[in-house]
Amino acid sequence: MSFTVKHGKKDDCILVTVHGDFKLSILSQLAFKVKQLIDQNKCTRILTDLREAQLTDSPVDMYKMPDSAISSGINRNIKRALLVKKKTQDFHFLETVFVNRGNVVKIFDNLNEAREWLNSN
């Protein structure tokens, strides 16, 4: 598993790319770096590219992911687009968990649609 986190100056968006297993322990590491960039750039949008990632956690661990993000300092009002290769049942479950916990999150299988949504009001 590997991930990159950077600030996209063009879109004024935090860009996250994950390769391999995406699970709660990875989210905790990743969220810390994302929070630093949010603070440095006063950014309120995140595009997470999960096209080369697989959700490997149990539903119970996926249910804990929103709390992990919040405890790392990523507020619920941060707008997050999750870009996936295919909208599987696991990714829909993850989106639902985040939304039901008061987060602004949506999954996409099209990069242009994800960017358009992130830039909308």
C-alpha positions as CSV (number, residue, x, y, z in Angstrom):
1,M,0.0,0.0,0.0
2,S,1.2,3.5,-0.8
3,F,-0.4,6.9,-0.9
4,T,0.4,10.5,-1.9
5,V,-1.0,13.7,-0.5
6,K,-0.5,17.1,-2.2
7,H,-2.2,20.4,-2.7
8,G,-3.4,21.0,-6.3
9,K,-2.9,24.7,-6.8
10,K,-4.9,24.7,-10.1
11,D,-8.0,23.4,-8.4
12,D,-7.2,24.6,-4.8
13,C,-7.9,21.1,-3.7
14,I,-6.1,18.5,-1.6
15,L,-5.3,15.6,-4.0
16,V,-4.9,12.1,-2.4
17,T,-4.0,9.0,-4.3
18,V,-4.1,5.5,-2.7
19,H,-2.7,2.3,-4.2
20,G,-3.3,-1.1,-2.7
21,D,-5.3,-1.8,0.5
22,F,-7.3,1.1,1.9
23,K,-8.2,0.5,5.5
24,L,-8.7,2.3,8.8
25,S,-5.0,2.2,9.8
26,I,-4.1,3.8,6.4
27,L,-6.8,6.4,6.7
28,S,-5.4,7.5,10.1
29,Q,-1.9,8.0,8.6
30,L,-3.3,9.7,5.5
31,A,-5.7,12.0,7.5
32,F,-2.8,13.5,9.5
33,K,-1.0,14.6,6.3
34,V,-4.3,15.9,4.7
35,K,-5.0,18.0,7.8
36,Q,-1.6,19.6,7.5
37,L,-2.2,20.6,3.9
38,I,-5.8,21.8,4.8
39,D,-4.3,24.1,7.4
40,Q,-1.4,25.3,5.3
41,N,-3.6,26.1,2.3
42,K,-7.0,27.0,3.9
43,C,-8.5,24.4,1.6
44,T,-12.0,22.9,2.1
45,R,-12.0,20.3,-0.7
46,I,-10.4,16.9,-1.1
47,L,-10.2,14.6,-4.2
48,T,-9.3,11.1,-3.2
49,D,-8.3,8.8,-6.0
50,L,-9.1,5.2,-5.0
51,R,-9.1,3.8,-8.5
52,E,-6.1,1.6,-7.7
53,A,-7.2,0.8,-4.1
54,Q,-9.3,-1.9,-2.5
55,L,-11.3,-1.6,0.6
56,T,-10.1,-4.4,2.8
57,D,-11.7,-3.6,6.2
58,S,-14.7,-5.2,7.7
59,P,-18.0,-3.1,7.7
60,V,-17.3,-2.4,11.4
61,D,-13.9,-0.9,10.6
62,M,-15.4,1.1,7.7
63,Y,-18.0,2.4,10.1
64,K,-15.1,3.8,12.2
65,M,-13.5,5.7,9.3
66,P,-15.5,9.0,9.8
67,D,-14.5,9.2,13.5
68,S,-10.9,8.6,12.5
69,A,-10.9,11.5,10.0
70,I,-12.6,13.8,12.6
71,S,-10.1,12.8,15.3
72,S,-7.3,13.7,12.9
73,G,-8.9,17.2,12.6
74,I,-10.7,16.9,9.2
75,N,-14.0,18.5,9.9
76,R,-17.3,17.2,8.6
77,N,-17.8,20.3,6.4
78,I,-14.7,19.5,4.2
79,K,-16.1,18.5,0.8
80,R,-14.7,15.1,-0.3
81,A,-15.0,13.4,-3.7
82,L,-14.0,9.7,-3.8
83,L,-12.9,8.7,-7.2
84,V,-13.2,4.9,-7.8
85,K,-12.7,2.6,-10.8
86,K,-16.1,1.0,-10.2
87,K,-18.9,1.9,-7.8
88,T,-19.0,-1.3,-5.8
89,Q,-21.2,-2.1,-2.8
90,D,-18.3,-1.6,-0.4
91,F,-17.6,1.9,-1.8
92,H,-21.4,2.8,-1.6
93,F,-21.4,1.6,2.0
94,L,-18.4,3.8,2.8
95,E,-20.0,6.8,1.2
96,T,-23.3,6.1,3.1
97,V,-21.4,5.8,6.4
98,F,-19.7,9.2,5.9
99,V,-22.9,10.9,4.8
100,N,-24.9,9.5,7.7
101,R,-22.3,10.8,10.1
102,G,-22.8,14.3,8.7
103,N,-19.9,14.5,6.2
104,V,-20.0,16.0,2.7
105,V,-18.8,13.0,0.7
106,K,-19.7,11.6,-2.7
107,I,-18.3,8.8,-4.9
108,F,-17.6,9.1,-8.6
109,D,-16.2,6.9,-11.3
110,N,-15.5,9.9,-13.6
111,L,-12.7,12.4,-12.8
112,N,-14.4,15.3,-14.5
113,E,-17.7,14.8,-12.7
114,A,-15.8,14.6,-9.4
115,R,-14.0,17.9,-10.0
116,E,-17.2,19.5,-11.2
117,W,-19.0,18.5,-8.0
118,L,-16.1,19.6,-5.8
119,N,-16.2,23.1,-7.5
120,S,-19.9,23.5,-7.2
121,N,-21.6,25.3,-4.4
